[in-house]
Amino acid sequence: MITSIVLIKTSVDRIPEIAEAIAALEGVSEVYSVTGAHDLIAIVRVPRHDDLADVIPGRISKVPGVESTETHIAFRAYSQHDLEAAFAIGLDA
């Protein structure tokens, strides 16, 4: 599974509607409204790299009110949850 983080600038007066429209798109697993230089962050998960083109420029960028996107493709995931699972190998719960 390919995971990408998409930073999105939008029309500020329509952030909730734009976020809901993006969240409803196939391939988008989560959308967050955030502070800073961008208005939304979307997490996109697809089976193949080629699918990113369908989801990001093909769908997200075409949502009315989306002004620009910046995409970061994840190489590897790290989380506290994953670390707990790794250290618990062989231990009875």
PDB file of N, CA, C and O in Angstrom:
ATOM      1  N   MET A   1       0.841  -1.175   0.000  1.00  0.00           N
ATOM      2  CA  MET A   1       0.000   0.000   0.000  1.00  0.00           C
ATOM      3  C   MET A   1       0.887   1.239   0.000  1.00  0.00           C
ATOM      4  O   MET A   1       1.817   1.335   0.801  1.00  0.00           O
ATOM      5  N   ILE A   2       0.613   2.174  -0.879  1.00  0.00           N
ATOM      6  CA  ILE A   2       1.347   3.432  -0.969  1.00  0.00           C
ATOM      7  C   ILE A   2       0.594   4.478  -0.158  1.00  0.00           C
ATOM      8  O   ILE A   2      -0.604   4.679  -0.355  1.00  0.00           O
ATOM      9  N   THR A   3       1.298   5.142   0.754  1.00  0.00           N
ATOM     10  CA  THR A   3       0.685   6.193   1.569  1.00  0.00           C
ATOM     11  C   THR A   3       1.305   7.520   1.193  1.00  0.00           C
ATOM     12  O   THR A   3       2.524   7.634   1.068  1.00  0.00           O
ATOM     13  N   SER A   4       0.462   8.525   1.011  1.00  0.00           N
ATOM     14  CA  SER A   4       0.968   9.871   0.770  1.00  0.00           C
ATOM     15  C   SER A   4       0.229  10.860   1.646  1.00  0.00           C
ATOM     16  O   SER A   4      -0.935  10.668   1.998  1.00  0.00           O
ATOM     17  N   ILE A   5       0.936  11.920   1.986  1.00  0.00           N
ATOM     18  CA  ILE A   5       0.393  13.009   2.784  1.00  0.00           C
ATOM     19  C   ILE A   5       0.245  14.183   1.824  1.00  0.00           C
ATOM     20  O   ILE A   5       1.216  14.623   1.207  1.00  0.00           O
ATOM     21  N   VAL A   6      -0.981  14.683   1.706  1.00  0.00           N
ATOM     22  CA  VAL A   6      -1.261  15.752   0.742  1.00  0.00           C
ATOM     23  C   VAL A   6      -1.614  17.019   1.512  1.00  0.00           C
ATOM     24  O   VAL A   6      -2.620  17.070   2.219  1.00  0.00           O
ATOM     25  N   LEU A   7      -0.774  18.043   1.365  1.00  0.00           N
ATOM     26  CA  LEU A   7      -1.012  19.345   1.979  1.00  0.00           C
ATOM     27  C   LEU A   7      -1.850  20.151   1.004  1.00  0.00           C
ATOM     28  O   LEU A   7      -1.507  20.252  -0.174  1.00  0.00           O
ATOM     29  N   ILE A   8      -2.953  20.732   1.487  1.00  0.00           N
ATOM     30  CA  ILE A   8      -3.923  21.358   0.594  1.00  0.00           C
ATOM     31  C   ILE A   8      -4.230  22.780   1.031  1.00  0.00           C
ATOM     32  O   ILE A   8      -4.527  23.032   2.199  1.00  0.00           O
ATOM     33  N   LYS A   9      -4.156  23.708   0.084  1.00  0.00           N
ATOM     34  CA  LYS A   9      -4.609  25.086   0.309  1.00  0.00           C
ATOM     35  C   LYS A   9      -5.987  25.217  -0.341  1.00  0.00           C
ATOM     36  O   LYS A   9      -6.205  24.761  -1.463  1.00  0.00           O
ATOM     37  N   THR A  10      -6.918  25.853   0.394  1.00  0.00           N
ATOM     38  CA  THR A  10      -8.297  25.948  -0.080  1.00  0.00           C
ATOM     39  C   THR A  10      -8.832  27.364   0.072  1.00  0.00           C
ATOM     40  O   THR A  10      -8.167  28.244   0.618  1.00  0.00           O
ATOM     41  N   SER A  11     -10.039  27.561  -0.419  1.00  0.00           N
ATOM     42  CA  SER A  11     -10.782  28.776  -0.119  1.00  0.00           C
ATOM     43  C   SER A  11     -11.111  28.705   1.370  1.00  0.00           C
ATOM     44  O   SER A  11     -11.775  27.769   1.815  1.00  0.00           O
ATOM     45  N   VAL A  12     -10.653  29.683   2.134  1.00  0.00           N
ATOM     46  CA  VAL A  12     -10.775  29.636   3.590  1.00  0.00           C
ATOM     47  C   VAL A  12     -12.226  29.603   4.054  1.00  0.00           C
ATOM     48  O   VAL A  12     -12.521  29.012   5.093  1.00  0.00           O
ATOM     49  N   ASP A  13     -13.118  30.210   3.326  1.00  0.00           N
ATOM     50  CA  ASP A  13     -14.513  30.267   3.755  1.00  0.00           C
ATOM     51  C   ASP A  13     -15.278  28.974   3.523  1.00  0.00           C
ATOM     52  O   ASP A  13     -16.441  28.869   3.912  1.00  0.00           O
ATOM     53  N   ARG A  14     -14.641  27.976   2.888  1.00  0.00           N
ATOM     54  CA  ARG A  14     -15.328  26.717   2.579  1.00  0.00           C
ATOM     55  C   ARG A  14     -14.570  25.485   3.071  1.00  0.00           C
ATOM     56  O   ARG A  14     -14.784  24.388   2.555  1.00  0.00           O
ATOM     57  N   ILE A  15     -13.705  25.645   4.040  1.00  0.00           N
ATOM     58  CA  ILE A  15     -12.869  24.531   4.498  1.00  0.00           C
ATOM     59  C   ILE A  15     -13.689  23.303   4.895  1.00  0.00           C
ATOM     60  O   ILE A  15     -13.365  22.207   4.436  1.00  0.00           O
ATOM     61  N   PRO A  16     -14.735  23.424   5.723  1.00  0.00           N
ATOM     62  CA  PRO A  16     -15.470  22.205   6.105  1.00  0.00           C
ATOM     63  C   PRO A  16     -16.103  21.469   4.922  1.00  0.00           C
ATOM     64  O   PRO A  16     -16.060  20.240   4.866  1.00  0.00           O
ATOM     65  N   GLU A  17     -16.684  22.204   3.983  1.00  0.00           N
ATOM     66  CA  GLU A  17     -17.319  21.568   2.819  1.00  0.00           C
ATOM     67  C   GLU A  17     -16.281  20.905   1.913  1.00  0.00           C
ATOM     68  O   GLU A  17     -16.510  19.815   1.389  1.00  0.00           O
ATOM     69  N   ILE A  18     -15.153  21.562   1.735  1.00  0.00           N
ATOM     70  CA  ILE A  18     -14.088  21.011   0.901  1.00  0.00           C
ATOM     71  C   ILE A  18     -13.504  19.767   1.563  1.00  0.00           C
ATOM     72  O   ILE A  18     -13.248  18.767   0.891  1.00  0.00           O
ATOM     73  N   ALA A  19     -13.291  19.826   2.881  1.00  0.00           N
ATOM     74  CA  ALA A  19     -12.757  18.675   3.613  1.00  0.00           C
ATOM     75  C   ALA A  19     -13.689  17.473   3.492  1.00  0.00           C
ATOM     76  O   ALA A  19     -13.226  16.350   3.291  1.00  0.00           O
ATOM     77  N   GLU A  20     -14.985  17.695   3.611  1.00  0.00           N
ATOM     78  CA  GLU A  20     -15.949  16.596   3.490  1.00  0.00           C
ATOM     79  C   GLU A  20     -15.951  16.006   2.081  1.00  0.00           C
ATOM     80  O   GLU A  20     -16.046  14.790   1.913  1.00  0.00           O
ATOM     81  N   ALA A  21     -15.849  16.865   1.075  1.00  0.00           N
ATOM     82  CA  ALA A  21     -15.821  16.379  -0.309  1.00  0.00           C
ATOM     83  C   ALA A  21     -14.566  15.547  -0.561  1.00  0.00           C
ATOM     84  O   ALA A  21     -14.633  14.515  -1.229  1.00  0.00           O
ATOM     85  N   ILE A  22     -13.431  15.984  -0.036  1.00  0.00           N
ATOM     86  CA  ILE A  22     -12.183  15.238  -0.212  1.00  0.00           C
ATOM     87  C   ILE A  22     -12.243  13.915   0.551  1.00  0.00           C
ATOM     88  O   ILE A  22     -11.820  12.882   0.032  1.00  0.00           O
ATOM     89  N   ALA A  23     -12.763  13.942   1.775  1.00  0.00           N
ATOM     90  CA  ALA A  23     -12.847  12.727   2.595  1.00  0.00           C
ATOM     91  C   ALA A  23     -13.711  11.658   1.940  1.00  0.00           C
ATOM     92  O   ALA A  23     -13.518  10.468   2.189  1.00  0.00           O
ATOM     93  N   ALA A  24     -14.655  12.068   1.110  1.00  0.00           N
ATOM     94  CA  ALA A  24     -15.552  11.117   0.443  1.00  0.00           C
ATOM     95  C   ALA A  24     -14.917  10.459  -0.781  1.00  0.00           C
ATOM     96  O   ALA A  24     -15.494   9.526  -1.339  1.00  0.00           O
ATOM     97  N   LEU A  25     -13.748  10.921  -1.209  1.00  0.00           N
ATOM     98  CA  LEU A  25     -13.110  10.381  -2.407  1.00  0.00           C
ATOM     99  C   LEU A  25     -12.472   9.022  -2.128  1.00  0.00           C
ATOM    100  O   LEU A  25     -11.888   8.798  -1.067  1.00  0.00           O
ATOM    101  N   GLU A  26     -12.595   8.128  -3.092  1.00  0.00           N
ATOM    102  CA  GLU A  26     -11.947   6.826  -2.991  1.00  0.00           C
ATOM    103  C   GLU A  26     -10.433   7.017  -2.933  1.00  0.00           C
ATOM    104  O   GLU A  26      -9.866   7.772  -3.724  1.00  0.00           O
ATOM    105  N   GLY A  27      -9.792   6.339  -2.006  1.00  0.00           N
ATOM    106  CA  GLY A  27      -8.345   6.456  -1.840  1.00  0.00           C
ATOM    107  C   GLY A  27      -7.943   7.406  -0.726  1.00  0.00           C
ATOM    108  O   GLY A  27      -6.805   7.367  -0.258  1.00  0.00           O
ATOM    109  N   VAL A  28      -8.861   8.256  -0.298  1.00  0.00           N
ATOM    110  CA  VAL A  28      -8.579   9.191   0.796  1.00  0.00           C
ATOM    111  C   VAL A  28      -9.053   8.544   2.086  1.00  0.00           C
ATOM    112  O   VAL A  28     -10.238   8.245   2.234  1.00  0.00           O
ATOM    113  N   SER A  29      -8.130   8.324   3.028  1.00  0.00           N
ATOM    114  CA  SER A  29      -8.512   7.670   4.278  1.00  0.00           C
ATOM    115  C   SER A  29      -8.844   8.655   5.384  1.00  0.00           C
ATOM    116  O   SER A  29      -9.674   8.357   6.243  1.00  0.00           O
ATOM    117  N   GLU A  30      -8.213   9.825   5.381  1.00  0.00           N
ATOM    118  CA  GLU A  30      -8.444  10.812   6.428  1.00  0.00           C
ATOM    119  C   GLU A  30      -8.195  12.204   5.874  1.00  0.00           C
ATOM    120  O   GLU A  30      -7.400  12.388   4.953  1.00  0.00           O
ATOM    121  N   VAL A  31      -8.891  13.188   6.454  1.00  0.00           N
ATOM    122  CA  VAL A  31      -8.650  14.596   6.134  1.00  0.00           C
ATOM    123  C   VAL A  31      -8.658  15.368   7.448  1.00  0.00           C
ATOM    124  O   VAL A  31      -9.560  15.198   8.268  1.00  0.00           O
ATOM    125  N   TYR A  32      -7.649  16.217   7.646  1.00  0.00           N
ATOM    126  CA  TYR A  32      -7.540  17.023   8.851  1.00  0.00           C
ATOM    127  C   TYR A  32      -7.529  18.498   8.487  1.00  0.00           C
ATOM    128  O   TYR A  32      -6.863  18.888   7.528  1.00  0.00           O
ATOM    129  N   SER A  33      -8.248  19.320   9.230  1.00  0.00           N
ATOM    130  CA  SER A  33      -8.073  20.767   9.101  1.00  0.00           C
ATOM    131  C   SER A  33      -6.946  21.127  10.067  1.00  0.00           C
ATOM    132  O   SER A  33      -6.893  20.622  11.188  1.00  0.00           O
ATOM    133  N   VAL A  34      -6.048  22.003   9.623  1.00  0.00           N
ATOM    134  CA  VAL A  34      -4.832  22.284  10.386  1.00  0.00           C
ATOM    135  C   VAL A  34      -4.513  23.773  10.385  1.00  0.00           C
ATOM    136  O   VAL A  34      -5.061  24.550   9.602  1.00  0.00           O
ATOM    137  N   THR A  35      -3.616  24.142  11.279  1.00  0.00           N
ATOM    138  CA  THR A  35      -3.098  25.500  11.292  1.00  0.00           C
ATOM    139  C   THR A  35      -1.840  25.549  10.433  1.00  0.00           C
ATOM    140  O   THR A  35      -1.280  24.511  10.079  1.00  0.00           O
ATOM    141  N   GLY A  36      -1.408  26.740  10.107  1.00  0.00           N
ATOM    142  CA  GLY A  36      -0.165  26.886   9.356  1.00  0.00           C
ATOM    143  C   GLY A  36      -0.397  27.307   7.922  1.00  0.00           C
ATOM    144  O   GLY A  36      -1.425  27.898   7.592  1.00  0.00           O
ATOM    145  N   ALA A  37       0.561  27.001   7.078  1.00  0.00           N
ATOM    146  CA  ALA A  37       0.544  27.452   5.687  1.00  0.00           C
ATOM    147  C   ALA A  37      -0.501  26.746   4.836  1.00  0.00           C
ATOM    148  O   ALA A  37      -0.878  27.246   3.777  1.00  0.00           O
ATOM    149  N   HIS A  38      -0.970  25.593   5.286  1.00  0.00           N
ATOM    150  CA  HIS A  38      -1.986  24.838   4.543  1.00  0.00           C
ATOM    151  C   HIS A  38      -3.270  24.763   5.358  1.00  0.00           C
ATOM    152  O   HIS A  38      -3.256  24.923   6.578  1.00  0.00           O
ATOM    153  N   ASP A  39      -4.362  24.522   4.680  1.00  0.00           N
ATOM    154  CA  ASP A  39      -5.660  24.476   5.352  1.00  0.00           C
ATOM    155  C   ASP A  39      -6.090  23.068   5.722  1.00  0.00           C
ATOM    156  O   ASP A  39      -6.734  22.859   6.750  1.00  0.00           O
ATOM    157  N   LEU A  40      -5.732  22.097   4.882  1.00  0.00           N
ATOM    158  CA  LEU A  40      -6.119  20.707   5.088  1.00  0.00           C
ATOM    159  C   LEU A  40      -4.928  19.799   4.837  1.00  0.00           C
ATOM    160  O   LEU A  40      -4.023  20.129   4.070  1.00  0.00           O
ATOM    161  N   ILE A  41      -4.944  18.653   5.494  1.00  0.00           N
ATOM    162  CA  ILE A  41      -3.990  17.575   5.192  1.00  0.00           C
ATOM    163  C   ILE A  41      -4.815  16.322   4.953  1.00  0.00           C
ATOM    164  O   ILE A  41      -5.636  15.937   5.784  1.00  0.00           O
ATOM    165  N   ALA A  42      -4.586  15.692   3.808  1.00  0.00           N
ATOM    166  CA  ALA A  42      -5.286  14.453   3.477  1.00  0.00           C
ATOM    167  C   ALA A  42      -4.280  13.313   3.473  1.00  0.00           C
ATOM    168  O   ALA A  42      -3.151  13.467   3.008  1.00  0.00           O
ATOM    169  N   ILE A  43      -4.698  12.176   3.994  1.00  0.00           N
ATOM    170  CA  ILE A  43      -3.900  10.960   3.930  1.00  0.00           C
ATOM    171  C   ILE A  43      -4.503  10.101   2.821  1.00  0.00           C
ATOM    172  O   ILE A  43      -5.675   9.729   2.866  1.00  0.00           O
ATOM    173  N   VAL A  44      -3.678   9.801   1.836  1.00  0.00           N
ATOM    174  CA  VAL A  44      -4.130   9.016   0.683  1.00  0.00           C
ATOM    175  C   VAL A  44      -3.415   7.673   0.718  1.00  0.00           C
ATOM    176  O   VAL A  44      -2.192   7.607   0.837  1.00  0.00           O
ATOM    177  N   ARG A  45      -4.199   6.603   0.613  1.00  0.00           N
ATOM    178  CA  ARG A  45      -3.633   5.251   0.601  1.00  0.00           C
ATOM    179  C   ARG A  45      -4.160   4.526  -0.630  1.00  0.00           C
ATOM    180  O   ARG A  45      -5.368   4.353  -0.795  1.00  0.00           O
ATOM    181  N   VAL A  46      -3.237   4.105  -1.492  1.00  0.00           N
ATOM    182  CA  VAL A  46      -3.603   3.428  -2.736  1.00  0.00           C
ATOM    183  C   VAL A  46      -2.678   2.229  -2.947  1.00  0.00           C
ATOM    184  O   VAL A  46      -1.582   2.185  -2.388  1.00  0.00           O
ATOM    185  N   PRO A  47      -3.119   1.252  -3.756  1.00  0.00           N
ATOM    186  CA  PRO A  47      -2.288   0.057  -3.966  1.00  0.00           C
ATOM    187  C   PRO A  47      -1.059   0.287  -4.838  1.00  0.00           C
ATOM    188  O   PRO A  47      -0.044  -0.384  -4.654  1.00  0.00           O
ATOM    189  N   ARG A  48      -1.130   1.224  -5.786  1.00  0.00           N
ATOM    190  CA  ARG A  48      -0.017   1.415  -6.732  1.00  0.00           C
ATOM    191  C   ARG A  48       0.313   2.889  -6.876  1.00  0.00           C
ATOM    192  O   ARG A  48      -0.550   3.746  -6.689  1.00  0.00           O
ATOM    193  N   HIS A  49       1.571   3.186  -7.211  1.00  0.00           N
ATOM    194  CA  HIS A  49       1.987   4.582  -7.429  1.00  0.00           C
ATOM    195  C   HIS A  49       1.130   5.259  -8.492  1.00  0.00           C
ATOM    196  O   HIS A  49       0.767   6.427  -8.347  1.00  0.00           O
ATOM    197  N   ASP A  50       0.805   4.537  -9.555  1.00  0.00           N
ATOM    198  CA  ASP A  50       0.007   5.127 -10.633  1.00  0.00           C
ATOM    199  C   ASP A  50      -1.351   5.613 -10.133  1.00  0.00           C
ATOM    200  O   ASP A  50      -1.918   6.551 -10.693  1.00  0.00           O
ATOM    201  N   ASP A  51      -1.869   4.985  -9.091  1.00  0.00           N
ATOM    202  CA  ASP A  51      -3.164   5.382  -8.548  1.00  0.00           C
ATOM    203  C   ASP A  51      -3.114   6.760  -7.899  1.00  0.00           C
ATOM    204  O   ASP A  51      -4.140   7.430  -7.779  1.00  0.00           O
ATOM    205  N   LEU A  52      -1.925   7.183  -7.481  1.00  0.00           N
ATOM    206  CA  LEU A  52      -1.806   8.525  -6.894  1.00  0.00           C
ATOM    207  C   LEU A  52      -2.237   9.595  -7.888  1.00  0.00           C
ATOM    208  O   LEU A  52      -2.864  10.583  -7.507  1.00  0.00           O
ATOM    209  N   ALA A  53      -1.905   9.403  -9.150  1.00  0.00           N
ATOM    210  CA  ALA A  53      -2.291  10.378 -10.179  1.00  0.00           C
ATOM    211  C   ALA A  53      -3.800  10.453 -10.332  1.00  0.00           C
ATOM    212  O   ALA A  53      -4.344  11.527 -10.593  1.00  0.00           O
ATOM    213  N   ASP A  54      -4.477   9.334 -10.174  1.00  0.00           N
ATOM    214  CA  ASP A  54      -5.935   9.339 -10.256  1.00  0.00           C
ATOM    215  C   ASP A  54      -6.547  10.093  -9.082  1.00  0.00           C
ATOM    216  O   ASP A  54      -7.506  10.846  -9.248  1.00  0.00           O
ATOM    217  N   VAL A  55      -5.986   9.885  -7.900  1.00  0.00           N
ATOM    218  CA  VAL A  55      -6.589  10.458  -6.697  1.00  0.00           C
ATOM    219  C   VAL A  55      -6.212  11.924  -6.499  1.00  0.00           C
ATOM    220  O   VAL A  55      -7.087  12.752  -6.246  1.00  0.00           O
ATOM    221  N   ILE A  56      -4.934  12.260  -6.610  1.00  0.00           N
ATOM    222  CA  ILE A  56      -4.511  13.614  -6.226  1.00  0.00           C
ATOM    223  C   ILE A  56      -4.804  14.632  -7.336  1.00  0.00           C
ATOM    224  O   ILE A  56      -5.686  15.469  -7.147  1.00  0.00           O
ATOM    225  N   PRO A  57      -4.119  14.605  -8.473  1.00  0.00           N
ATOM    226  CA  PRO A  57      -4.503  15.588  -9.490  1.00  0.00           C
ATOM    227  C   PRO A  57      -5.832  15.260 -10.161  1.00  0.00           C
ATOM    228  O   PRO A  57      -6.525  16.154 -10.646  1.00  0.00           O
ATOM    229  N   GLY A  58      -6.184  13.979 -10.189  1.00  0.00           N
ATOM    230  CA  GLY A  58      -7.403  13.576 -10.876  1.00  0.00           C
ATOM    231  C   GLY A  58      -8.684  13.856 -10.112  1.00  0.00           C
ATOM    232  O   GLY A  58      -9.728  14.101 -10.718  1.00  0.00           O
ATOM    233  N   ARG A  59      -8.616  13.822  -8.762  1.00  0.00           N
ATOM    234  CA  ARG A  59      -9.836  14.029  -7.970  1.00  0.00           C
ATOM    235  C   ARG A  59      -9.701  15.166  -6.963  1.00  0.00           C
ATOM    236  O   ARG A  59     -10.504  16.100  -6.970  1.00  0.00           O
ATOM    237  N   ILE A  60      -8.677  15.093  -6.087  1.00  0.00           N
ATOM    238  CA  ILE A  60      -8.552  16.110  -5.036  1.00  0.00           C
ATOM    239  C   ILE A  60      -8.412  17.501  -5.635  1.00  0.00           C
ATOM    240  O   ILE A  60      -9.111  18.427  -5.224  1.00  0.00           O
ATOM    241  N   SER A  61      -7.522  17.657  -6.595  1.00  0.00           N
ATOM    242  CA  SER A  61      -7.285  18.985  -7.185  1.00  0.00           C
ATOM    243  C   SER A  61      -8.498  19.533  -7.917  1.00  0.00           C
ATOM    244  O   SER A  61      -8.588  20.738  -8.150  1.00  0.00           O
ATOM    245  N   LYS A  62      -9.428  18.668  -8.281  1.00  0.00           N
ATOM    246  CA  LYS A  62     -10.615  19.101  -9.019  1.00  0.00           C
ATOM    247  C   LYS A  62     -11.802  19.425  -8.114  1.00  0.00           C
ATOM    248  O   LYS A  62     -12.848  19.855  -8.600  1.00  0.00           O
ATOM    249  N   VAL A  63     -11.651  19.225  -6.803  1.00  0.00           N
ATOM    250  CA  VAL A  63     -12.723  19.600  -5.879  1.00  0.00           C
ATOM    251  C   VAL A  63     -12.835  21.124  -5.886  1.00  0.00           C
ATOM    252  O   VAL A  63     -11.831  21.809  -5.692  1.00  0.00           O
ATOM    253  N   PRO A  64     -14.025  21.665  -6.103  1.00  0.00           N
ATOM    254  CA  PRO A  64     -14.179  23.131  -6.110  1.00  0.00           C
ATOM    255  C   PRO A  64     -13.704  23.743  -4.794  1.00  0.00           C
ATOM    256  O   PRO A  64     -14.107  23.312  -3.714  1.00  0.00           O
ATOM    257  N   GLY A  65     -12.855  24.740  -4.900  1.00  0.00           N
ATOM    258  CA  GLY A  65     -12.297  25.412  -3.731  1.00  0.00           C
ATOM    259  C   GLY A  65     -10.876  25.009  -3.406  1.00  0.00           C
ATOM    260  O   GLY A  65     -10.209  25.693  -2.630  1.00  0.00           O
ATOM    261  N   VAL A  66     -10.386  23.900  -3.985  1.00  0.00           N
ATOM    262  CA  VAL A  66      -8.988  23.503  -3.784  1.00  0.00           C
ATOM    263  C   VAL A  66      -8.131  24.408  -4.661  1.00  0.00           C
ATOM    264  O   VAL A  66      -8.306  24.461  -5.878  1.00  0.00           O
ATOM    265  N   GLU A  67      -7.205  25.115  -4.027  1.00  0.00           N
ATOM    266  CA  GLU A  67      -6.345  26.058  -4.749  1.00  0.00           C
ATOM    267  C   GLU A  67      -5.008  25.444  -5.143  1.00  0.00           C
ATOM    268  O   GLU A  67      -4.493  25.725  -6.225  1.00  0.00           O
ATOM    269  N   SER A  68      -4.436  24.601  -4.266  1.00  0.00           N
ATOM    270  CA  SER A  68      -3.174  23.940  -4.595  1.00  0.00           C
ATOM    271  C   SER A  68      -2.959  22.757  -3.667  1.00  0.00           C
ATOM    272  O   SER A  68      -3.540  22.671  -2.585  1.00  0.00           O
ATOM    273  N   THR A  69      -2.096  21.837  -4.127  1.00  0.00           N
ATOM    274  CA  THR A  69      -1.734  20.680  -3.309  1.00  0.00           C
ATOM    275  C   THR A  69      -0.220  20.496  -3.339  1.00  0.00           C
ATOM    276  O   THR A  69       0.454  20.896  -4.289  1.00  0.00           O
ATOM    277  N   GLU A  70       0.289  19.888  -2.290  1.00  0.00           N
ATOM    278  CA  GLU A  70       1.702  19.512  -2.211  1.00  0.00           C
ATOM    279  C   GLU A  70       1.726  18.103  -1.642  1.00  0.00           C
ATOM    280  O   GLU A  70       1.202  17.867  -0.554  1.00  0.00           O
ATOM    281  N   THR A  71       2.327  17.167  -2.360  1.00  0.00           N
ATOM    282  CA  THR A  71       2.261  15.759  -1.990  1.00  0.00           C
ATOM    283  C   THR A  71       3.600  15.241  -1.493  1.00  0.00           C
ATOM    284  O   THR A  71       4.649  15.515  -2.077  1.00  0.00           O
ATOM    285  N   HIS A  72       3.544  14.484  -0.398  1.00  0.00           N
ATOM    286  CA  HIS A  72       4.713  13.815   0.167  1.00  0.00           C
ATOM    287  C   HIS A  72       4.403  12.329   0.230  1.00  0.00           C
ATOM    288  O   HIS A  72       3.414  11.927   0.843  1.00  0.00           O
ATOM    289  N   ILE A  73       5.236  11.512  -0.396  1.00  0.00           N
ATOM    290  CA  ILE A  73       5.031  10.061  -0.399  1.00  0.00           C
ATOM    291  C   ILE A  73       5.825   9.462   0.753  1.00  0.00           C
ATOM    292  O   ILE A  73       7.014   9.741   0.912  1.00  0.00           O
ATOM    293  N   ALA A  74       5.158   8.636   1.555  1.00  0.00           N
ATOM    294  CA  ALA A  74       5.800   8.017   2.717  1.00  0.00           C
ATOM    295  C   ALA A  74       6.630   6.812   2.287  1.00  0.00           C
ATOM    296  O   ALA A  74       6.196   6.007   1.462  1.00  0.00           O
ATOM    297  N   PHE A  75       7.824   6.698   2.853  1.00  0.00           N
ATOM    298  CA  PHE A  75       8.674   5.534   2.615  1.00  0.00           C
ATOM    299  C   PHE A  75       8.378   4.430   3.620  1.00  0.00           C
ATOM    300  O   PHE A  75       8.286   3.256   3.262  1.00  0.00           O
ATOM    301  N   ARG A  76       8.231   4.821   4.887  1.00  0.00           N
ATOM    302  CA  ARG A  76       8.071   3.855   5.970  1.00  0.00           C
ATOM    303  C   ARG A  76       7.244   4.515   7.068  1.00  0.00           C
ATOM    304  O   ARG A  76       7.323   5.728   7.265  1.00  0.00           O
ATOM    305  N   ALA A  77       6.453   3.719   7.781  1.00  0.00           N
ATOM    306  CA  ALA A  77       5.631   4.252   8.871  1.00  0.00           C
ATOM    307  C   ALA A  77       6.236   3.876  10.216  1.00  0.00           C
ATOM    308  O   ALA A  77       6.675   2.745  10.420  1.00  0.00           O
ATOM    309  N   TYR A  78       6.251   4.834  11.123  1.00  0.00           N
ATOM    310  CA  TYR A  78       6.697   4.607  12.486  1.00  0.00           C
ATOM    311  C   TYR A  78       5.591   5.110  13.403  1.00  0.00           C
ATOM    312  O   TYR A  78       5.037   6.187  13.182  1.00  0.00           O
ATOM    313  N   SER A  79       5.272   4.338  14.424  1.00  0.00           N
ATOM    314  CA  SER A  79       4.288   4.811  15.391  1.00  0.00           C
ATOM    315  C   SER A  79       4.516   4.105  16.711  1.00  0.00           C
ATOM    316  O   SER A  79       5.118   3.033  16.753  1.00  0.00           O
ATOM    317  N   GLN A  80       4.037   4.703  17.784  1.00  0.00           N
ATOM    318  CA  GLN A  80       4.148   4.096  19.101  1.00  0.00           C
ATOM    319  C   GLN A  80       3.454   2.739  19.101  1.00  0.00           C
ATOM    320  O   GLN A  80       3.937   1.791  19.720  1.00  0.00           O
ATOM    321  N   HIS A  81       2.333   2.646  18.416  1.00  0.00           N
ATOM    322  CA  HIS A  81       1.587   1.386  18.341  1.00  0.00           C
ATOM    323  C   HIS A  81       2.445   0.283  17.725  1.00  0.00           C
ATOM    324  O   HIS A  81       2.464  -0.841  18.228  1.00  0.00           O
ATOM    325  N   ASP A  82       3.151   0.595  16.643  1.00  0.00           N
ATOM    326  CA  ASP A  82       4.013  -0.403  16.002  1.00  0.00           C
ATOM    327  C   ASP A  82       5.157  -0.812  16.916  1.00  0.00           C
ATOM    328  O   ASP A  82       5.530  -1.985  16.949  1.00  0.00           O
ATOM    329  N   LEU A  83       5.718   0.135  17.657  1.00  0.00           N
ATOM    330  CA  LEU A  83       6.818  -0.182  18.562  1.00  0.00           C
ATOM    331  C   LEU A  83       6.359  -1.104  19.682  1.00  0.00           C
ATOM    332  O   LEU A  83       7.076  -2.035  20.051  1.00  0.00           O
ATOM    333  N   GLU A  84       5.178  -0.855  20.224  1.00  0.00           N
ATOM    334  CA  GLU A  84       4.651  -1.719  21.276  1.00  0.00           C
ATOM    335  C   GLU A  84       4.487  -3.150  20.757  1.00  0.00           C
ATOM    336  O   GLU A  84       4.818  -4.102  21.464  1.00  0.00           O
ATOM    337  N   ALA A  85       3.987  -3.308  19.545  1.00  0.00           N
ATOM    338  CA  ALA A  85       3.799  -4.635  18.974  1.00  0.00           C
ATOM    339  C   ALA A  85       5.142  -5.347  18.787  1.00  0.00           C
ATOM    340  O   ALA A  85       5.250  -6.547  19.038  1.00  0.00           O
ATOM    341  N   ALA A  86       6.154  -4.613  18.350  1.00  0.00           N
ATOM    342  CA  ALA A  86       7.470  -5.209  18.119  1.00  0.00           C
ATOM    343  C   ALA A  86       8.097  -5.696  19.425  1.00  0.00           C
ATOM    344  O   ALA A  86       8.684  -6.777  19.464  1.00  0.00           O
ATOM    345  N   PHE A  87       7.975  -4.903  20.496  1.00  0.00           N
ATOM    346  CA  PHE A  87       8.589  -5.294  21.766  1.00  0.00           C
ATOM    347  C   PHE A  87       7.771  -6.344  22.507  1.00  0.00           C
ATOM    348  O   PHE A  87       8.269  -6.958  23.451  1.00  0.00           O
ATOM    349  N   ALA A  88       6.538  -6.557  22.099  1.00  0.00           N
ATOM    350  CA  ALA A  88       5.682  -7.538  22.781  1.00  0.00           C
ATOM    351  C   ALA A  88       5.762  -8.919  22.158  1.00  0.00           C
ATOM    352  O   ALA A  88       5.088  -9.839  22.622  1.00  0.00           O
ATOM    353  N   ILE A  89       6.571  -9.088  21.118  1.00  0.00           N
ATOM    354  CA  ILE A  89       6.685 -10.382  20.447  1.00  0.00           C
ATOM    355  C   ILE A  89       7.197 -11.426  21.451  1.00  0.00           C
ATOM    356  O   ILE A  89       8.219 -11.239  22.112  1.00  0.00           O
ATOM    357  N   GLY A  90       6.453 -12.517  21.537  1.00  0.00           N
ATOM    358  CA  GLY A  90       6.858 -13.606  22.417  1.00  0.00           C
ATOM    359  C   GLY A  90       6.359 -13.458  23.850  1.00  0.00           C
ATOM    360  O   GLY A  90       6.538 -14.372  24.654  1.00  0.00           O
ATOM    361  N   LEU A  91       5.742 -12.335  24.188  1.00  0.00           N
ATOM    362  CA  LEU A  91       5.212 -12.147  25.521  1.00  0.00           C
ATOM    363  C   LEU A  91       3.741 -12.506  25.550  1.00  0.00           C
ATOM    364  O   LEU A  91       2.992 -12.170  24.633  1.00  0.00           O
ATOM    365  N   ASP A  92       3.336 -13.182  26.593  1.00  0.00           N
ATOM    366  CA  ASP A  92       1.911 -13.501  26.748  1.00  0.00           C
ATOM    367  C   ASP A  92       1.186 -12.275  27.251  1.00  0.00           C
ATOM    368  O   ASP A  92       1.691 -11.545  28.104  1.00  0.00           O
ATOM    369  N   ALA A  93      -0.018 -12.052  26.711  1.00  0.00           N
ATOM    370  CA  ALA A  93      -0.794 -10.878  27.119  1.00  0.00           C
ATOM    371  C   ALA A  93      -1.505 -11.118  28.425  1.00  0.00           C
ATOM    372  O   ALA A  93      -2.206 -10.234  28.918  1.00  0.00           O
TER     373      ALA A  93
END
